Amino acid sequence: MDYKEYKKLYDGLKSHRDVKRLEKEGYDPKLVRTLYTQKVSRDVRKRHHSVKSRSKKMLNDWRHGTSIMEIAERARFPPILTAMMIFLEDGASRKEFWEYVRNPDTLNAQTARELREATENDYVYSPAANEDQRERGEWGEKLLEGWLDSQGVGYRTEDDLRGEYQKTPDALLDEPMEWNGNEIRWVESKASFGDNIEFRQNARKQLIPYTEIFGPGLVIHWVGCLNDLECPESVYVADMGVLDTELKKPNGSKK
């Protein structure tokens, strides 16, 4: 994806309402929700302390009739995290709060209604959102394994390698292969969108260490990535289009 289109999408995701709007405009739901998740998560890391410092006022506003969703929208903060700050300020534990999220009927009718509304409108931190993110990760790993299996490429998965190395990719190839003229020894599946922030973080924590242990490799961002990412040496990037490409043995023959 070129940067101009990415910036338009990213900047357009100002609230949970924009997710549905962009989906209705024809954008891929996985792409839109992934971008929104990354944007919100980054903002939460940046502003969490500042918002939490106002939790007493949020509790007071809630006790005086302002709904959880209204408070969340004023704070420009995820509804579930806003609700948790209010409940914790009111004396609940984290464990109790998540029990309320799962079973809101244990609360009075008004509070239960507000907590359900907050849960339904949180595309990043609600149980449903967490499940959606887990399923996206599994979806990407299945695509990766299907791509390798369809070509008869041998590999070991992260589970197969558990305990052997400090860091392990999703697929460590049994022998070096050639992809787009580049030798690769491992492949990593990512259900995130590969923008510069995401890619730099992954490169530092995972990709560069992989090259140091295993050699060159390929990372696939299944929901998309920027066209002009600056890749570390021996790291190559692909998107869904990788499914239309083939791996070859280094001598040029197909597997």
N, C-alpha and C positions, 0 to 999 in steps of 0.2 A: 504494500500500500504506500502511495506517496504521502509525504509529510502534510501537504495541504489538506488532503481528504481526512487524514487522521486527526489533524488539529481541529477541523470542523466538527467531527464526531465527538472528540474528547471535550472540547469547549461547550458543545451542545448538551452534554450530560450534567446538567446543573442540579437535578433532583430525580427522585424515583419516578416521577411522572414522565420524564424525558425518555426513560427506557422503553416504556410502552409506546410513546409517540414515534420513536425512531423505528421500532419494530413494525408499527403500522405503515411507516413510510417504505418498508421493504428491506430494511437492513437485517442481516443475519442475527437472530436472537443471541446466539453464542458469542458473537463478536461484541454486540452492544452490552450485554450483561458482563462480559469479561472486562471491557474497558471501564464500565461503571464501577465494578468491584475494585479494580486497580486504583482508580481515581479516588474513590471514597476511602479505601484503606490507607492511601498515602496521606490524605487530609486528616484522618483520625490520628495517625502517628504524629503528625505535626501539631494538632490542636487539642489532643486529649487532655493534657494538663490544664490548659486554659479553660476548657469547658467544665472539667471536673471541679475547678475552683468555684464555679457558680452553682454547684449542686444544691446548696441550702436555699438559694433563691428559687431554683427550679421546683424544689419540693414545696416551698411556700406558695408559688404560683399555682401549682397543681392542687394544693389543698383549698385554694380559693377559686377553683373552678376552671382553670385553664387546662385543656386536654393535653395528654402526652404528645400527640401529633403536633399540636400548636407549639408546644415548647420545643420540640425537636426541630420544627421548621424555623423557628426564631433563631435557634442556636446553629442552624445549618449542620446538624449532627444526626447520625443514624438513629432512627426511632427506637430500636431495641437497646442500643447503648445509652440513649437518653433515659429510657424507662429504667434501666438498671441503675443508673446514677441516682434517680429519684427514689427507687425502692431501697437501695443501700443506705441512702441518707435517712430514710424513714425507719431504719433498723433491721431490714432483712439481710440475710447472708446471700452470697452469690449462689450457693446451692439452692436456697429457697427461691430466689428469683427465677432460676431456670426451671424449677418445678412449676412455678406459676405460669411461665411461658408455655410449658407443655400441657398444663392442666389449669387454664384460666378460670374454669367453673368453680374452683375452690375459693375464688375471690367474690366480692360483692358484684352485682350485675354491672354497675357503671364501670368499675375498674377492670372487670373482665372484658367488657366491650372495648375499652380503650387499649388494653394490652393486645387484644386480637387485632385491632386496627394497626397498631404499631408493628406487630409481627407480619401482617400481610403486606405492609408497605416498606419492609426492610429487605432489600435484595442482596444484602452483603452479610449481615450478622444473624439473621433468623435461622432456626433449624432447617427450614426449607431451602434457604440460600446456601447453607453449609452442605446440604445434601446435593444440591445442584452443582456446586463446585467440585464435590467428590466425584460425581458422575461424569463431569467434564474431564477430569483427570483420567478416569478409567476409559472413557471414550477415546482419548488421545493415545493411551497405551495400547488399546486394542487395534487402533489404526496402524500404529507402528508395527506391532507384531504381525498383523495381516500383511503389511507391505513386505516385511522380511520373509515371512513364511511363503508368500506367493512366489518368491524368487528362489526358494530353497536355500536361503542364507542361514547358516548356523549361528546361534548366539546364546548367551546366558543372560537371564534377567537379573534385576536387582535382588530378587528373592534368592536366586541361585547363588549369587555372589556374597550374600550376607555373611559378615564375619571375616571375609578374606581381605578386604581393603577398608580403609577409613572412609572413602567416598566411592560410590558405585553409580554408574549411569544406568538408564533403563534397559539398555541392551549393549552388552559387550560382545562384539563379533568374534567368532571362533578364529577367523583369519582376516587380515587386512583386505578391504575392498576399495574399489574406485568409484567415486560418485562425482559426476560433472568434472572429471579430470583430476580430482583430488583424492588422495588416499585417506580413508577413514578407518578407525578401529573401534569406534563406539558410536551409539546414537542415543540422544536424549529427547524425550517427548515432553512438550510443554503445552498445557492448556491455557496458558496466559498469552496476552498479546505482546509481541516483541517490540516494544518501544525502547528508547534510549535508557530510561531509568530502569526498567525491568531487566534489560539485557546486561547493563553494567553490573547490576546486583547479582544476577545469575552467573555472569562471567567470573566475578570475584569469588563467590561462594562455592560454585560447582565446576563451571566449564574449564577454567584455567587449571584447577587441581586435577581434573580428568586428564588434561593433556600432559601434565607432569607425571601422572601414574601410567596412563595407557597409550599416549600419543595422540594424533589428530582425530577429530570426530565431528559429528554433525548434530546440531540441535534443530528440532522441528517445532515451530510454533503453529499449531493446528488451526487456530482462529485468525492467524495473520501476523505480519510483522512489517516494519518499515523497510523500504527498499534499500536504504543507504546506511544500515547499521555498521558501525565500526567494529569489526570482529577481531578478537585477539588472534595472535598467530596460531595456526593449526586448528581453529574453530570455524566451521562453516554453518550457514543458516539456510533453512528452507521453510516454506509454508505448506499448505494443503497440496500445492502443485507437485510436491515430491512424489505423490502417488502415481504420477505420469512419467516418472523417471525410473531408470534401472541401475542396479549396482552391478559392477563388473569386477572380475579378478584383475589385479594390477597389470597382467600381461595383455589386457584388452578383451579377453573372452568373457562370455556371460557365465554366471554361476551355474 
